[in-house]
């Protein structure tokens, strides 16, 4: 499968620069997105669709950064996107769903429960229901199949295409997930918001205070977030051949991935 690395939402929180790292996968069954970044609707109405968080993360909201425009620039139609696999339901990950209304939207059952079906009061504040008011077709999964590189809660989404694996990594949100993709010459592990900054992995580079604070404040389960940091840092330090580890927001890892260097994710 051919994988394109797209930035679908530059952001400028205090003391940091972030991207919305989206994967566009070409499969025999059409195009697949991993997350969708901000969408055209968010740019038209950021107050309603992004909410108060926009004042902290300060998204650029450039229509040319949307997945819709970038898919079209690559020569595809929006309808060619048949599936969208979500790491979680935060605004900067699902804003583009409405730009692909015919796509099936895949997520963990726990994330659907916390965001759509039975949110707690904190989750009702966190999520922006305007972003799914168009009624996307949600496909819920319980990652409880065979393990993947030590991650016990994994499920291959073979109904989409072989080589796309959903991994449960709850903590940042109730049903947060990572997505592993077989790109042929290497695997890409898109860890979503399981970590924000490469310093969490390498243990050497300071993580900006604003990112550490944001991660702690919005975590659904901080203990699990810290446990995933440890697990992902161990995986990173092993420097396994043929594995590229990225997050949804680290610009250095995004640029490394876009440059096609899978052997090492070290910035």
Secondary structure, DSSP 8 states (H G I E B T S, - for coil): -EEEEEE---B--TT--B--EEEEEEETTEEEEE---S-HHHHH-HHHHT-TTHHHH-B---GGGSHHHHHHHTT--GGGEEEEE-S---HHHHTTGGGGTTSEEEEEHHHHIIIIIS--HHHHHHS-GGGGTT--EEEEE---SS-BTTBSSEEE-TTT-TTEEEEE-TTSSTT-EEEEEE-SSSEEEE-TTS-SSTHHHHSSS---HHHHHHHHHH-S-HHHHHHHHHHHHHHHHHT-TTEEEE-SSBHHHHHHHHTT--S----
